[in-house]
């Protein structure tokens, strides 16, 4: 499960914030995660890590949506 990793601790909180704030769409943040490159020019999220991050984001989003 993606939520068991310390890396993903804040990601569900960001998803929950998106659900209540309406400042950005979850799709905007998903795109940013997939395209994120650090200042050194390296892609941080491999395909697997990006998908797990998005899964954690969506879990937080769905938990706060209702």
C-alpha angles and dihedrals in degrees: 000000000000092000092064093068121088088222090069099048097108098034096080088049089055089050091051090049090053090052094056103031102050088201092122131013121243087240090059091054093045089054091049091051092050092048100039115133122178122233090267091060097253125133107240099195120060114203090267095046091046092052092048090048091051090047089055091046092052092047090057091043094052093045092057098038097080 
